[in-house]
């Protein structure tokens, strides 16, 4: 595993203890992380050099999350999960029965900011 990848893994796992302290278990954290990383990577794929057309509605894409803070972010995330769970095809399957398990908007914003600070597609498959 490269040093950069190790650093990111450490950063991602560093959120586990604070989340556990507010009642979010490891499984719930991994579930939320999966949804958020999917949206971030879809955002990266939609831009150069990939320029892939994805079927994520603009109102519920990664940039819609990064544009909000506080209670507005939490409400938007809940709505995003609900709306994407009703999408047709694989997108709806990915988000089936998804729920927000991170009730603290400040912690949700920190996780989104942490994910947003990295380019996930340029990493190896470690």
C-alpha positions in Angstrom: 0.0 0.0 0.0 1.5 3.4 -0.9 2.1 6.1 1.7 -0.6 8.2 0.2 -3.1 5.4 0.4 -2.0 4.5 4.0 -2.5 8.2 5.0 -6.0 8.2 3.5 -6.9 5.0 5.2 -5.8 6.4 8.5 -7.7 9.6 7.9 -10.9 7.6 7.1 -10.6 5.4 10.1 -9.8 8.4 12.4 -13.5 9.2 12.2 -14.6 5.9 13.7 -14.0 6.8 17.4 -15.7 10.2 17.4 -18.7 8.6 15.5 -18.8 5.8 18.0 -18.9 8.3 20.8 -22.1 9.8 19.3 -23.7 6.4 18.7 -22.7 5.5 15.2 -21.3 2.0 15.0 -18.5 0.8 12.6 -21.0 -1.0 10.3 -23.2 2.2 10.1 -20.1 4.3 9.4 -18.9 1.9 6.6 -22.4 2.0 5.1 -22.5 5.8 5.1 -18.9 6.0 3.8 -19.9 3.7 0.9 -22.7 6.0 -0.1 -20.6 9.1 0.1 -17.6 7.6 -1.7 -19.9 6.3 -4.5 -21.2 9.9 -5.0 -17.7 11.4 -4.9 -16.3 8.9 -7.3 -19.3 9.3 -9.6 -18.6 13.1 -9.5 -14.9 12.4 -10.5 -16.0 10.1 -13.4 -18.3 12.9 -14.7 -15.4 15.3 -15.2 -12.3 15.2 -17.5 -10.6 13.1 -18.5 -13.5 10.6 -18.1 -16.5 12.7 -19.0 -18.9 9.9 -18.3 -22.6 10.6 -18.4 -24.1 9.4 -15.1 -27.7 9.2 -14.2 -27.4 10.9 -10.8 -29.8 13.9 -10.8 -28.0 17.2 -10.3 -30.1 18.0 -7.3 -28.7 14.9 -5.6 -25.1 14.7 -6.8 -21.9 15.1 -4.8 -21.7 18.8 -5.4 -25.2 19.2 -3.9 -23.8 17.8 -0.7 -20.6 19.9 -0.6 -22.7 23.1 -1.0 -24.6 22.7 2.2 -23.8 22.9 5.9 -25.6 22.4 9.2 -29.2 21.3 9.5 -29.6 22.0 5.8 -26.9 19.5 5.0 -28.5 16.8 7.2 -32.0 17.3 5.7 -30.5 17.3 2.1 -28.6 14.1 2.8 -31.8 12.4 4.1 -33.7 13.6 1.0 -30.8 12.5 -1.3 -30.8 9.0 0.1 -34.5 8.7 -0.2 -34.7 10.0 -3.7 -31.7 7.9 -5.0 -33.3 4.8 -3.5 -36.2 5.3 -5.8 -34.1 5.7 -9.0 -34.3 3.1 -11.7 -31.6 0.6 -12.4 -28.4 0.0 -10.5 -28.5 3.5 -8.8 -31.7 2.6 -7.0 -30.3 -0.7 -6.1 -27.2 0.8 -4.5 -29.3 3.2 -2.4 -32.1 0.7 -1.5 -33.3 1.2 2.1 -30.5 3.7 2.7 -30.9 5.9 5.8 -28.8 8.6 7.4 -27.0 7.2 10.4 -24.9 10.3 11.1 -27.3 12.5 13.0 -24.7 15.2 13.9 -24.6 17.6 10.9 -21.1 18.9 11.9 -19.7 15.3 11.8 -21.4 14.6 8.5 -19.9 17.8 7.1 -16.4 16.8 8.4 -16.7 13.4 6.7 -17.9 15.0 3.4 -15.0 17.5 3.6 -12.5 14.7 4.2 -13.8 12.7 1.3 -13.9 15.8 -0.9 -10.2 16.6 -0.1 -9.0 13.5 -2.0 -9.0 12.4 -5.6 -10.3 8.8 -5.2 -10.0 7.6 -8.8 -6.2 8.2 -9.0 -5.6 5.8 -6.1 -4.5 2.2 -6.7 -6.8 -0.7 -6.0 -5.1 -1.4 -2.6 
